Amino acid sequence: MANSTITTQCCIAGGGPAGMMLGFLLARAGVRVVVLEKHADFFRDFRGDTVHPSTLEVMFELGLIDEFLKLPHQKVETLSAQIGAEHVQMVDFRHLPTHCKFVALMPQWDFLNFLAEHGKRYPTFDLRMQADATDLIEEKGRVTGLVAKTPDGELTIRADLVVGCDGRHSILREKAGLESEDYGAPMDVLWFRLSHKASDSPDTFGHIEAGKMMIMFDRGDYWQCAYVIPKGGIERMKSEGLDAFRAQVVEMSPFLSDRVAELKSWDDMKLLSVAVDRLKKWWRPGLLCIGDAAHAMSPIGGVGVNMAVQDAVAAANRLAAPLAAGRLTDEDLQAVEERRTAPMRFTQRLQLTIQQRIISPVLKTQQRPKPPLFLKLFGVFPILRRIPARLLGLGIRPEHVQTPEAPPVLEMSRAVSRQRESASA
Ligand SMILES: Cc1cc2nc3c(=O)[nH]c(=O)nc-3n(C[C@H](O)[C@H](O)[C@H](O)COP(=O)(O)OP(=O)(O)OC[C@H]3O[C@@H](n4cnc5c(N)ncnc54)[C@H](O)[C@@H]3O)c2cc1C
């Protein structure tokens, strides 16, 4: 076991969508960056597989879209729902002013591996797996680095900037004493898979009945199902037994009756404890939080991954040049927060409204629900379906890649990216 110290320009804690995209963009712009991910790989089921048109547009701007779309994915061009007895068409992405007019459903580990592989083309990109950031280093009120646990011992990283991309349970934001505001959520979500058959209807998406809600994504070989339950309701469901849960799933989608037995235990399901929160301030001198670490999103609309990517693009646009030149200021960090606050607040407000006006009443009611008038209008005037498509697919103030590309000179030794690493026993 050895303790070692690295000095770099930017240290990112967390290899999720926010951290990997920011690490990739900064390294691409020639900034020396170390990304720490506490797990040994990105392979975890389930962590949000919706790659929206805004993220696909970023991949296009990076010149990577053709290669990216070679990875296995399913295209979602429209979204519909069954509300009680009525079927409503809700969203149509096919008219967006983007190169990809659809949501790509792709395992998040493929997306993250893709960014990791492309990051490695740049000599200043240093991704370290199994590196768990545990504490911040502070000097005179400024964050100057962090400490991480690795299989080889403690790793100290000194950096001009530390970025917390360590998700909704961010250790960095806690250590920095950044305060968050919690907006609550009336529901949790049980995620599980059931096999898909060629005879299944391709467009099943959401189904709402009295006290129940289930959303299904066609993933080719299987259905990715999200069953919405009242907040904290998992223990009650477990006490009612797995058979009762299987029966509820079949009630929502009768065609699943021949395969619902694939749910053999509660371990076949992953519980997402839904949270909506945001930091009052995203930064302190030397430290910035983005993605879920700055604002946990509700799963409504599947925007979490894409908000994290948008944060990363905005942060790279603003920070790459001052980081490369060694002249980063607090104003730069404040500018990132200001740029991303309005889109994030707008999206969270929309999610909170849907939670309060639709999900909460549905989970409590005993009466068969009917679609609200505005959704009925979507059926009569298809053009209206473009509005939610724009809000979901692109969001407010979509970000565009403005960072330059430094030459990906692989022959420059990895030692350059590993920077003045010194080992001491
Ligand atoms: C079950 C579930 C389903 C979801 N479904 C969707 C969906 O369908 N669509 C959607 O858009 N969003 C979905 N989300 C939300 C979405 O996953 C997040 O909003 C998004 O991943 C946020 O990205 P992030 O990079 O900020 O954080 P995260 O994706 O949470 O990534 C944080 C990373 O940091 C690592 N990490 C944590 N602590 C440390 C540490 N101390 N040191 C080093 N590394 C650390 C973690 O291992 C992780 O890889 C879902 C979330 C969950 C949990």
Ligand as a Chemical Component Dictionary entry (heavy atoms), coordinates in Angstrom:
data_LIG
# 
_chem_comp.id                   LIG 
_chem_comp.type                 NON-POLYMER 
_chem_comp.pdbx_formal_charge   0 
_chem_comp.three_letter_code    LIG 
# 
loop_
_chem_comp_atom.comp_id 
_chem_comp_atom.atom_id 
_chem_comp_atom.alt_atom_id 
_chem_comp_atom.type_symbol 
_chem_comp_atom.charge 
_chem_comp_atom.model_Cartn_x 
_chem_comp_atom.model_Cartn_y 
_chem_comp_atom.model_Cartn_z 
_chem_comp_atom.pdbx_ordinal 
LIG C1  C1  C 0 -33.010 3.964  -10.724 1  
LIG C2  C2  C 0 -32.825 5.267  -11.475 2  
LIG C3  C3  C 0 -33.498 5.489  -12.666 3  
LIG C4  C4  C 0 -33.333 6.688  -13.358 4  
LIG N1  N1  N 0 -33.940 6.852  -14.561 5  
LIG C5  C5  C 0 -33.628 7.901  -15.339 6  
LIG C6  C6  C 0 -34.066 7.977  -16.686 7  
LIG O1  O1  O 0 -34.749 7.099  -17.185 8  
LIG N2  N2  N 0 -33.660 9.045  -17.409 9  
LIG C7  C7  C 0 -32.871 10.041 -16.891 10 
LIG O2  O2  O 0 -32.506 10.973 -17.620 11 
LIG N3  N3  N 0 -32.492 10.009 -15.622 12 
LIG C8  C8  C 0 -32.801 8.946  -14.841 13 
LIG N4  N4  N 0 -32.338 8.859  -13.584 14 
LIG C9  C9  C 0 -31.572 9.985  -13.048 15 
LIG C10 C10 C 0 -30.225 10.035 -13.692 16 
LIG O3  O3  O 0 -29.598 8.761  -13.594 17 
LIG C11 C11 C 0 -29.405 11.132 -13.015 18 
LIG O4  O4  O 0 -30.099 12.357 -13.040 19 
LIG C12 C12 C 0 -28.092 11.329 -13.774 20 
LIG O5  O5  O 0 -27.418 10.106 -13.863 21 
LIG C13 C13 C 0 -27.243 12.375 -13.078 22 
LIG O6  O6  O 0 -25.947 12.306 -13.559 23 
LIG P1  P1  P 0 -24.723 12.698 -12.633 24 
LIG O7  O7  O 0 -23.511 12.433 -13.461 25 
LIG O8  O8  O 0 -24.934 14.041 -12.079 26 
LIG O9  O9  O 0 -24.797 11.710 -11.384 27 
LIG P2  P2  P 0 -24.787 10.134 -11.318 28 
LIG O10 O10 O 0 -25.297 9.523  -12.562 29 
LIG O11 O11 O 0 -25.433 9.775  -10.039 30 
LIG O12 O12 O 0 -23.255 9.779  -11.258 31 
LIG C14 C14 C 0 -22.487 9.967  -10.111 32 
LIG C15 C15 C 0 -21.273 9.080  -10.225 33 
LIG O13 O13 O 0 -20.393 9.397  -9.178  34 
LIG C16 C16 C 0 -19.911 8.202  -8.597  35 
LIG N5  N5  N 0 -19.582 8.549  -7.220  36 
LIG C17 C17 C 0 -20.428 8.800  -6.199  37 
LIG N6  N6  N 0 -19.757 9.140  -5.094  38 
LIG C18 C18 C 0 -18.441 9.124  -5.454  39 
LIG C19 C19 C 0 -17.248 9.396  -4.728  40 
LIG N7  N7  N 0 -17.280 9.752  -3.437  41 
LIG N8  N8  N 0 -16.055 9.282  -5.380  42 
LIG C20 C20 C 0 -16.020 8.902  -6.686  43 
LIG N9  N9  N 0 -17.125 8.626  -7.404  44 
LIG C21 C21 C 0 -18.326 8.750  -6.788  45 
LIG C22 C22 C 0 -21.065 7.224  -8.733  46 
LIG O14 O14 O 0 -20.614 5.889  -8.684  47 
LIG C23 C23 C 0 -21.608 7.602  -10.105 48 
LIG O15 O15 O 0 -20.974 6.895  -11.143 49 
LIG C24 C24 C 0 -32.500 7.693  -12.846 50 
LIG C25 C25 C 0 -31.833 7.487  -11.629 51 
LIG C26 C26 C 0 -31.980 6.277  -10.960 52 
LIG C27 C27 C 0 -31.199 6.058  -9.671  53 
# 
loop_
_chem_comp_bond.comp_id 
_chem_comp_bond.atom_id_1 
_chem_comp_bond.atom_id_2 
_chem_comp_bond.value_order 
_chem_comp_bond.pdbx_ordinal 
LIG C1  C2  SING 1  
LIG C2  C3  SING 2  
LIG C2  C26 DOUB 3  
LIG C3  C4  DOUB 4  
LIG C4  N1  SING 5  
LIG C4  C24 SING 6  
LIG N1  C5  DOUB 7  
LIG C5  C6  SING 8  
LIG C5  C8  SING 9  
LIG C6  O1  DOUB 10 
LIG C6  N2  SING 11 
LIG N2  C7  SING 12 
LIG C7  O2  DOUB 13 
LIG C7  N3  SING 14 
LIG N3  C8  DOUB 15 
LIG C8  N4  SING 16 
LIG N4  C9  SING 17 
LIG N4  C24 SING 18 
LIG C9  C10 SING 19 
LIG C10 O3  SING 20 
LIG C10 C11 SING 21 
LIG C11 O4  SING 22 
LIG C11 C12 SING 23 
LIG C12 O5  SING 24 
LIG C12 C13 SING 25 
LIG C13 O6  SING 26 
LIG O6  P1  SING 27 
LIG P1  O7  DOUB 28 
LIG P1  O8  SING 29 
LIG P1  O9  SING 30 
LIG O9  P2  SING 31 
LIG P2  O10 DOUB 32 
LIG P2  O11 SING 33 
LIG P2  O12 SING 34 
LIG O12 C14 SING 35 
LIG C14 C15 SING 36 
LIG C15 O13 SING 37 
LIG C15 C23 SING 38 
LIG O13 C16 SING 39 
LIG C16 N5  SING 40 
LIG C16 C22 SING 41 
LIG N5  C17 SING 42 
LIG N5  C21 SING 43 
LIG C17 N6  DOUB 44 
LIG N6  C18 SING 45 
LIG C18 C19 SING 46 
LIG C18 C21 DOUB 47 
LIG C19 N7  SING 48 
LIG C19 N8  DOUB 49 
LIG N8  C20 SING 50 
LIG C20 N9  DOUB 51 
LIG N9  C21 SING 52 
LIG C22 O14 SING 53 
LIG C22 C23 SING 54 
LIG C23 O15 SING 55 
LIG C24 C25 DOUB 56 
LIG C25 C26 SING 57 
LIG C26 C27 SING 58 
# 
